[in-house]
Amino acid sequence: MKESASIELLLVSDDPKAYKKLRQGLIVQSLLRLKEHSILLHCREVDLKLVETVLEDSKQEYAQKAKVAAPKIIVDSVYLPPPPSGSESHGPSCSGGVVLASQNGKIVCENTLDARLDVAFRQKLPEIRKRLLGGELSA
């Protein structure tokens, strides 16, 4: 079930218009969580140009929502793993999204599509168990 959802996540990054909007939203959401003045941003190397196209708008949207000055964002040259491929299905991979961290790296907001899928899956696990196993679950 989770694996099929992971495969569908790859389709999200294949739609440039939708992925651009999603990427900006993920960056703004991460900035709102971190509330830092100086940020390191990690993305996949294949997404670098897209990140650069939404970075200014993301900073301005964050500044407007948080009513603060736009933060300084440094796009780190250490990239997230590439998208999964058939030949490397067991190696590290990332379906898309971003990871933002405070300048010192002590505060990290992992807002990748894979991390979001993991959170959603964990939250829905009791419901999934109930549907698969039937009846009420005991603790």
PyMOL CGO cylinders between C-alpha atoms (Angstrom):
from pymol import cmd
from pymol.cgo import CYLINDER

trace = [
    CYLINDER, 0.00, 0.00, 0.00, 2.72, 2.45, 1.03, 0.3, 1, 1, 1, 1, 1, 1,
    CYLINDER, 2.72, 2.45, 1.03, 4.91, 1.36, -1.87, 0.3, 1, 1, 1, 1, 1, 1,
    CYLINDER, 4.91, 1.36, -1.87, 2.17, 2.10, -4.41, 0.3, 1, 1, 1, 1, 1, 1,
    CYLINDER, 2.17, 2.10, -4.41, 1.73, 5.55, -2.87, 0.3, 1, 1, 1, 1, 1, 1,
    CYLINDER, 1.73, 5.55, -2.87, 5.50, 6.07, -3.18, 0.3, 1, 1, 1, 1, 1, 1,
    CYLINDER, 5.50, 6.07, -3.18, 5.29, 5.28, -6.87, 0.3, 1, 1, 1, 1, 1, 1,
    CYLINDER, 5.29, 5.28, -6.87, 2.47, 7.81, -7.28, 0.3, 1, 1, 1, 1, 1, 1,
    CYLINDER, 2.47, 7.81, -7.28, 4.60, 10.45, -5.55, 0.3, 1, 1, 1, 1, 1, 1,
    CYLINDER, 4.60, 10.45, -5.55, 7.01, 10.28, -8.46, 0.3, 1, 1, 1, 1, 1, 1,
    CYLINDER, 7.01, 10.28, -8.46, 4.20, 11.43, -10.75, 0.3, 1, 1, 1, 1, 1, 1,
    CYLINDER, 4.20, 11.43, -10.75, 3.85, 14.62, -8.70, 0.3, 1, 1, 1, 1, 1, 1,
    CYLINDER, 3.85, 14.62, -8.70, 7.32, 15.81, -9.63, 0.3, 1, 1, 1, 1, 1, 1,
    CYLINDER, 7.32, 15.81, -9.63, 6.68, 14.95, -13.30, 0.3, 1, 1, 1, 1, 1, 1,
    CYLINDER, 6.68, 14.95, -13.30, 4.10, 17.78, -13.61, 0.3, 1, 1, 1, 1, 1, 1,
    CYLINDER, 4.10, 17.78, -13.61, 6.25, 20.94, -13.71, 0.3, 1, 1, 1, 1, 1, 1,
    CYLINDER, 6.25, 20.94, -13.71, 3.44, 23.44, -13.06, 0.3, 1, 1, 1, 1, 1, 1,
    CYLINDER, 3.44, 23.44, -13.06, 1.92, 21.56, -10.13, 0.3, 1, 1, 1, 1, 1, 1,
    CYLINDER, 1.92, 21.56, -10.13, 5.32, 20.64, -8.70, 0.3, 1, 1, 1, 1, 1, 1,
    CYLINDER, 5.32, 20.64, -8.70, 6.48, 24.27, -8.85, 0.3, 1, 1, 1, 1, 1, 1,
    CYLINDER, 6.48, 24.27, -8.85, 3.46, 25.35, -6.79, 0.3, 1, 1, 1, 1, 1, 1,
    CYLINDER, 3.46, 25.35, -6.79, 3.93, 22.46, -4.37, 0.3, 1, 1, 1, 1, 1, 1,
    CYLINDER, 3.93, 22.46, -4.37, 7.64, 23.22, -4.02, 0.3, 1, 1, 1, 1, 1, 1,
    CYLINDER, 7.64, 23.22, -4.02, 6.94, 26.84, -3.10, 0.3, 1, 1, 1, 1, 1, 1,
    CYLINDER, 6.94, 26.84, -3.10, 4.35, 25.72, -0.56, 0.3, 1, 1, 1, 1, 1, 1,
    CYLINDER, 4.35, 25.72, -0.56, 6.78, 23.25, 1.01, 0.3, 1, 1, 1, 1, 1, 1,
    CYLINDER, 6.78, 23.25, 1.01, 9.47, 25.93, 1.31, 0.3, 1, 1, 1, 1, 1, 1,
    CYLINDER, 9.47, 25.93, 1.31, 7.07, 28.47, 2.86, 0.3, 1, 1, 1, 1, 1, 1,
    CYLINDER, 7.07, 28.47, 2.86, 5.69, 25.87, 5.28, 0.3, 1, 1, 1, 1, 1, 1,
    CYLINDER, 5.69, 25.87, 5.28, 9.23, 24.93, 6.34, 0.3, 1, 1, 1, 1, 1, 1,
    CYLINDER, 9.23, 24.93, 6.34, 10.19, 28.58, 6.83, 0.3, 1, 1, 1, 1, 1, 1,
    CYLINDER, 10.19, 28.58, 6.83, 7.11, 29.12, 9.00, 0.3, 1, 1, 1, 1, 1, 1,
    CYLINDER, 7.11, 29.12, 9.00, 8.10, 26.16, 11.16, 0.3, 1, 1, 1, 1, 1, 1,
    CYLINDER, 8.10, 26.16, 11.16, 11.75, 27.15, 11.50, 0.3, 1, 1, 1, 1, 1, 1,
    CYLINDER, 11.75, 27.15, 11.50, 11.29, 30.90, 12.03, 0.3, 1, 1, 1, 1, 1, 1,
    CYLINDER, 11.29, 30.90, 12.03, 15.01, 31.53, 11.46, 0.3, 1, 1, 1, 1, 1, 1,
    CYLINDER, 15.01, 31.53, 11.46, 16.77, 34.46, 9.79, 0.3, 1, 1, 1, 1, 1, 1,
    CYLINDER, 16.77, 34.46, 9.79, 19.35, 32.34, 8.00, 0.3, 1, 1, 1, 1, 1, 1,
    CYLINDER, 19.35, 32.34, 8.00, 18.47, 29.01, 6.41, 0.3, 1, 1, 1, 1, 1, 1,
    CYLINDER, 18.47, 29.01, 6.41, 20.21, 26.17, 4.57, 0.3, 1, 1, 1, 1, 1, 1,
    CYLINDER, 20.21, 26.17, 4.57, 18.05, 24.51, 1.91, 0.3, 1, 1, 1, 1, 1, 1,
    CYLINDER, 18.05, 24.51, 1.91, 18.67, 21.03, 0.55, 0.3, 1, 1, 1, 1, 1, 1,
    CYLINDER, 18.67, 21.03, 0.55, 16.96, 19.69, -2.57, 0.3, 1, 1, 1, 1, 1, 1,
    CYLINDER, 16.96, 19.69, -2.57, 17.58, 17.08, -5.21, 0.3, 1, 1, 1, 1, 1, 1,
    CYLINDER, 17.58, 17.08, -5.21, 20.10, 18.11, -7.84, 0.3, 1, 1, 1, 1, 1, 1,
    CYLINDER, 20.10, 18.11, -7.84, 17.42, 17.60, -10.54, 0.3, 1, 1, 1, 1, 1, 1,
    CYLINDER, 17.42, 17.60, -10.54, 15.22, 20.15, -8.73, 0.3, 1, 1, 1, 1, 1, 1,
    CYLINDER, 15.22, 20.15, -8.73, 17.86, 22.86, -8.31, 0.3, 1, 1, 1, 1, 1, 1,
    CYLINDER, 17.86, 22.86, -8.31, 16.67, 25.09, -11.17, 0.3, 1, 1, 1, 1, 1, 1,
    CYLINDER, 16.67, 25.09, -11.17, 13.05, 24.79, -10.02, 0.3, 1, 1, 1, 1, 1, 1,
    CYLINDER, 13.05, 24.79, -10.02, 13.99, 25.69, -6.46, 0.3, 1, 1, 1, 1, 1, 1,
    CYLINDER, 13.99, 25.69, -6.46, 15.86, 28.73, -7.70, 0.3, 1, 1, 1, 1, 1, 1,
    CYLINDER, 15.86, 28.73, -7.70, 12.78, 29.88, -9.67, 0.3, 1, 1, 1, 1, 1, 1,
    CYLINDER, 12.78, 29.88, -9.67, 10.51, 29.81, -6.58, 0.3, 1, 1, 1, 1, 1, 1,
    CYLINDER, 10.51, 29.81, -6.58, 12.98, 30.93, -3.93, 0.3, 1, 1, 1, 1, 1, 1,
    CYLINDER, 12.98, 30.93, -3.93, 12.33, 34.69, -4.04, 0.3, 1, 1, 1, 1, 1, 1,
    CYLINDER, 12.33, 34.69, -4.04, 8.55, 34.25, -4.14, 0.3, 1, 1, 1, 1, 1, 1,
    CYLINDER, 8.55, 34.25, -4.14, 8.79, 31.76, -1.25, 0.3, 1, 1, 1, 1, 1, 1,
    CYLINDER, 8.79, 31.76, -1.25, 10.82, 34.19, 0.86, 0.3, 1, 1, 1, 1, 1, 1,
    CYLINDER, 10.82, 34.19, 0.86, 8.39, 37.04, 0.16, 0.3, 1, 1, 1, 1, 1, 1,
    CYLINDER, 8.39, 37.04, 0.16, 5.33, 34.88, 0.91, 0.3, 1, 1, 1, 1, 1, 1,
    CYLINDER, 5.33, 34.88, 0.91, 6.92, 33.78, 4.19, 0.3, 1, 1, 1, 1, 1, 1,
    CYLINDER, 6.92, 33.78, 4.19, 7.82, 37.37, 5.14, 0.3, 1, 1, 1, 1, 1, 1,
    CYLINDER, 7.82, 37.37, 5.14, 4.26, 38.49, 4.44, 0.3, 1, 1, 1, 1, 1, 1,
    CYLINDER, 4.26, 38.49, 4.44, 2.65, 35.65, 6.40, 0.3, 1, 1, 1, 1, 1, 1,
    CYLINDER, 2.65, 35.65, 6.40, 5.05, 35.85, 9.36, 0.3, 1, 1, 1, 1, 1, 1,
    CYLINDER, 5.05, 35.85, 9.36, 5.25, 39.66, 9.28, 0.3, 1, 1, 1, 1, 1, 1,
    CYLINDER, 5.25, 39.66, 9.28, 9.06, 39.56, 9.39, 0.3, 1, 1, 1, 1, 1, 1,
    CYLINDER, 9.06, 39.56, 9.39, 11.94, 40.36, 7.06, 0.3, 1, 1, 1, 1, 1, 1,
    CYLINDER, 11.94, 40.36, 7.06, 12.62, 37.81, 4.35, 0.3, 1, 1, 1, 1, 1, 1,
    CYLINDER, 12.62, 37.81, 4.35, 15.23, 35.27, 5.51, 0.3, 1, 1, 1, 1, 1, 1,
    CYLINDER, 15.23, 35.27, 5.51, 18.59, 34.61, 3.92, 0.3, 1, 1, 1, 1, 1, 1,
    CYLINDER, 18.59, 34.61, 3.92, 18.41, 31.21, 2.23, 0.3, 1, 1, 1, 1, 1, 1,
    CYLINDER, 18.41, 31.21, 2.23, 21.50, 29.38, 1.06, 0.3, 1, 1, 1, 1, 1, 1,
    CYLINDER, 21.50, 29.38, 1.06, 20.90, 26.47, -1.30, 0.3, 1, 1, 1, 1, 1, 1,
    CYLINDER, 20.90, 26.47, -1.30, 23.39, 23.87, -0.13, 0.3, 1, 1, 1, 1, 1, 1,
    CYLINDER, 23.39, 23.87, -0.13, 25.51, 22.04, -2.68, 0.3, 1, 1, 1, 1, 1, 1,
    CYLINDER, 25.51, 22.04, -2.68, 24.96, 18.80, -0.74, 0.3, 1, 1, 1, 1, 1, 1,
    CYLINDER, 24.96, 18.80, -0.74, 21.92, 17.43, -2.53, 0.3, 1, 1, 1, 1, 1, 1,
    CYLINDER, 21.92, 17.43, -2.53, 19.17, 15.08, -1.46, 0.3, 1, 1, 1, 1, 1, 1,
    CYLINDER, 19.17, 15.08, -1.46, 19.31, 11.66, -3.15, 0.3, 1, 1, 1, 1, 1, 1,
    CYLINDER, 19.31, 11.66, -3.15, 18.02, 11.43, -6.74, 0.3, 1, 1, 1, 1, 1, 1,
    CYLINDER, 18.02, 11.43, -6.74, 14.58, 10.03, -7.61, 0.3, 1, 1, 1, 1, 1, 1,
    CYLINDER, 14.58, 10.03, -7.61, 14.30, 6.25, -7.35, 0.3, 1, 1, 1, 1, 1, 1,
    CYLINDER, 14.30, 6.25, -7.35, 15.15, 4.34, -10.49, 0.3, 1, 1, 1, 1, 1, 1,
    CYLINDER, 15.15, 4.34, -10.49, 14.44, 0.75, -11.41, 0.3, 1, 1, 1, 1, 1, 1,
    CYLINDER, 14.44, 0.75, -11.41, 18.08, -0.28, -11.27, 0.3, 1, 1, 1, 1, 1, 1,
    CYLINDER, 18.08, -0.28, -11.27, 18.71, 1.27, -7.84, 0.3, 1, 1, 1, 1, 1, 1,
    CYLINDER, 18.71, 1.27, -7.84, 15.44, 0.49, -6.08, 0.3, 1, 1, 1, 1, 1, 1,
    CYLINDER, 15.44, 0.49, -6.08, 17.21, -0.35, -2.81, 0.3, 1, 1, 1, 1, 1, 1,
    CYLINDER, 17.21, -0.35, -2.81, 19.60, 2.60, -2.69, 0.3, 1, 1, 1, 1, 1, 1,
    CYLINDER, 19.60, 2.60, -2.69, 18.89, 5.99, -1.14, 0.3, 1, 1, 1, 1, 1, 1,
    CYLINDER, 18.89, 5.99, -1.14, 16.31, 7.98, -3.09, 0.3, 1, 1, 1, 1, 1, 1,
    CYLINDER, 16.31, 7.98, -3.09, 14.03, 10.99, -2.73, 0.3, 1, 1, 1, 1, 1, 1,
    CYLINDER, 14.03, 10.99, -2.73, 10.74, 11.56, -4.55, 0.3, 1, 1, 1, 1, 1, 1,
    CYLINDER, 10.74, 11.56, -4.55, 11.02, 15.34, -4.19, 0.3, 1, 1, 1, 1, 1, 1,
    CYLINDER, 11.02, 15.34, -4.19, 10.51, 18.14, -1.71, 0.3, 1, 1, 1, 1, 1, 1,
    CYLINDER, 10.51, 18.14, -1.71, 12.99, 20.04, 0.43, 0.3, 1, 1, 1, 1, 1, 1,
    CYLINDER, 12.99, 20.04, 0.43, 14.88, 19.89, 3.69, 0.3, 1, 1, 1, 1, 1, 1,
    CYLINDER, 14.88, 19.89, 3.69, 15.48, 23.22, 5.43, 0.3, 1, 1, 1, 1, 1, 1,
    CYLINDER, 15.48, 23.22, 5.43, 17.77, 23.70, 8.40, 0.3, 1, 1, 1, 1, 1, 1,
    CYLINDER, 17.77, 23.70, 8.40, 18.90, 26.51, 10.62, 0.3, 1, 1, 1, 1, 1, 1,
    CYLINDER, 18.90, 26.51, 10.62, 22.34, 27.85, 9.73, 0.3, 1, 1, 1, 1, 1, 1,
    CYLINDER, 22.34, 27.85, 9.73, 23.98, 25.82, 12.53, 0.3, 1, 1, 1, 1, 1, 1,
    CYLINDER, 23.98, 25.82, 12.53, 22.04, 22.69, 11.52, 0.3, 1, 1, 1, 1, 1, 1,
    CYLINDER, 22.04, 22.69, 11.52, 20.49, 22.19, 14.96, 0.3, 1, 1, 1, 1, 1, 1,
    CYLINDER, 20.49, 22.19, 14.96, 16.91, 22.70, 13.77, 0.3, 1, 1, 1, 1, 1, 1,
    CYLINDER, 16.91, 22.70, 13.77, 15.83, 20.71, 10.71, 0.3, 1, 1, 1, 1, 1, 1,
    CYLINDER, 15.83, 20.71, 10.71, 12.51, 20.61, 8.88, 0.3, 1, 1, 1, 1, 1, 1,
    CYLINDER, 12.51, 20.61, 8.88, 12.34, 17.62, 6.56, 0.3, 1, 1, 1, 1, 1, 1,
    CYLINDER, 12.34, 17.62, 6.56, 9.59, 18.45, 4.09, 0.3, 1, 1, 1, 1, 1, 1,
    CYLINDER, 9.59, 18.45, 4.09, 10.25, 15.84, 1.43, 0.3, 1, 1, 1, 1, 1, 1,
    CYLINDER, 10.25, 15.84, 1.43, 7.41, 13.99, -0.23, 0.3, 1, 1, 1, 1, 1, 1,
    CYLINDER, 7.41, 13.99, -0.23, 8.77, 10.76, 1.24, 0.3, 1, 1, 1, 1, 1, 1,
    CYLINDER, 8.77, 10.76, 1.24, 8.79, 12.19, 4.79, 0.3, 1, 1, 1, 1, 1, 1,
    CYLINDER, 8.79, 12.19, 4.79, 5.24, 13.49, 4.36, 0.3, 1, 1, 1, 1, 1, 1,
    CYLINDER, 5.24, 13.49, 4.36, 4.11, 10.06, 3.13, 0.3, 1, 1, 1, 1, 1, 1,
    CYLINDER, 4.11, 10.06, 3.13, 5.70, 8.43, 6.19, 0.3, 1, 1, 1, 1, 1, 1,
    CYLINDER, 5.70, 8.43, 6.19, 3.85, 10.82, 8.53, 0.3, 1, 1, 1, 1, 1, 1,
    CYLINDER, 3.85, 10.82, 8.53, 0.53, 10.26, 6.75, 0.3, 1, 1, 1, 1, 1, 1,
    CYLINDER, 0.53, 10.26, 6.75, 1.05, 6.49, 6.77, 0.3, 1, 1, 1, 1, 1, 1,
    CYLINDER, 1.05, 6.49, 6.77, 1.87, 6.43, 10.51, 0.3, 1, 1, 1, 1, 1, 1,
    CYLINDER, 1.87, 6.43, 10.51, -1.19, 8.56, 11.28, 0.3, 1, 1, 1, 1, 1, 1,
    CYLINDER, -1.19, 8.56, 11.28, -3.45, 6.27, 9.24, 0.3, 1, 1, 1, 1, 1, 1,
    CYLINDER, -3.45, 6.27, 9.24, -1.90, 3.03, 10.49, 0.3, 1, 1, 1, 1, 1, 1,
    CYLINDER, -1.90, 3.03, 10.49, -4.65, 2.30, 13.07, 0.3, 1, 1, 1, 1, 1, 1,
    CYLINDER, -4.65, 2.30, 13.07, -7.32, 2.79, 10.38, 0.3, 1, 1, 1, 1, 1, 1,
    CYLINDER, -7.32, 2.79, 10.38, -5.38, 0.62, 7.93, 0.3, 1, 1, 1, 1, 1, 1,
    CYLINDER, -5.38, 0.62, 7.93, -5.00, -2.13, 10.54, 0.3, 1, 1, 1, 1, 1, 1,
    CYLINDER, -5.00, -2.13, 10.54, -8.70, -1.96, 11.33, 0.3, 1, 1, 1, 1, 1, 1,
    CYLINDER, -8.70, -1.96, 11.33, -9.65, -2.29, 7.66, 0.3, 1, 1, 1, 1, 1, 1,
    CYLINDER, -9.65, -2.29, 7.66, -7.22, -5.12, 7.06, 0.3, 1, 1, 1, 1, 1, 1,
    CYLINDER, -7.22, -5.12, 7.06, -7.84, -7.05, 10.27, 0.3, 1, 1, 1, 1, 1, 1,
    CYLINDER, -7.84, -7.05, 10.27, -11.43, -5.99, 10.95, 0.3, 1, 1, 1, 1, 1, 1,
    CYLINDER, -11.43, -5.99, 10.95, -13.03, -5.18, 14.27, 0.3, 1, 1, 1, 1, 1, 1,
    CYLINDER, -13.03, -5.18, 14.27, -11.70, -3.01, 17.05, 0.3, 1, 1, 1, 1, 1, 1,
    CYLINDER, -11.70, -3.01, 17.05, -8.06, -2.98, 17.96, 0.3, 1, 1, 1, 1, 1, 1,
    CYLINDER, -8.06, -2.98, 17.96, -6.95, -3.63, 21.51, 0.3, 1, 1, 1, 1, 1, 1,
    CYLINDER, -6.95, -3.63, 21.51, -3.98, -1.76, 22.97, 0.3, 1, 1, 1, 1, 1, 1,
]
cmd.load_cgo(trace, "trace")
